[in-house]
Amino acid sequence: MRKIILASRSKARQKLLRQIGLKFQTVSSDLKESRSLNKGCANLVISNALVKAKDAAARFNSGVVIGADTVVLAGKRIIGKPKNIKDAFKTLKLLSRVPQWVYTGIVVVDIDHKNIFSDFEKTRIYMCHLSDEQIRNYFKRVSPLDKAGSFDIQGLGSIFIDRIEGCFYNVVGLPLAKLARLLKKAGIDVF
């Protein structure tokens, strides 16, 4: 099996890769992500994922690198990870009032064959209306600071969700079906 490198320290992404049986190592990038919507949200997340994947790939002579970037789009506003609890509170209040899109860009860099494969996924989320007290109680149990949109759909935050349209794993941070197709193009068959 070829070396697989995940260009992310995201616990949720690591858990998803383990869930589908991949053995991998992680590296992170401190590169600044763009938040410009000039070319659209799909282009934004793919571009950010590409920067992360190329940065990680430059540190290895061989293997396959997976880069990803996830953003939440509410109206025309990008919602990333909150700066602090106050920001998280405002974000979750907003998201509980309007449906939002979750976009994830995925890039697979095949270092050995010098190939790059990319794609994106988008999922629509409809949340319940949350009271201030519900949000405060949630933050007592779950830290929102490492989560785009300030909630975790795979944990306690799941009770906030009325419905989703699209890939559940995209909201967690890595659309697994699309990732499997990109890995196959790089010569790695998950099955």
Stockholm file with secondary structure:
# STOCKHOLM 1.0

chainA/1-191         MRKIILASRSKARQKLLRQIGLKFQTVSSDLKESRSLNKGCANLVISNALVKAKDAAARFNSGVVIGADTVVLAGKRIIGKPKNIKDAFKTLKLLSRVPQWVYTGIVVVDIDHKNIFSDFEKTRIYMCHLSDEQIRNYFKRVSPLDKAGSFDIQGLGSIFIDRIEGCFYNVVGLPLAKLARLLKKAGIDVF
#=GR chainA/1-191 SS CCCEEESCCCHHHHHHHHHTTCCCEECCCCCCCCCCCTTCHHHHHHHHHHHHHHHHHTTCSSSEEEEEEEEEEETTEEECSCSSHHHHHHHHHHHTTSCEEEEEEEEEEETTTTEEEEEEEEEEEEECCCCHHHHHHHHHHSCCTTSGGGCCTTTGGGGGEEEEESCHHHHHTCCHHHHHHHHHHTTCCCC
#=GC SS_cons         CCCEEESCCCHHHHHHHHHTTCCCEECCCCCCCCCCCTTCHHHHHHHHHHHHHHHHHTTCSSSEEEEEEEEEEETTEEECSCSSHHHHHHHHHHHTTSCEEEEEEEEEEETTTTEEEEEEEEEEEEECCCCHHHHHHHHHHSCCTTSGGGCCTTTGGGGGEEEEESCHHHHHTCCHHHHHHHHHHTTCCCC
//
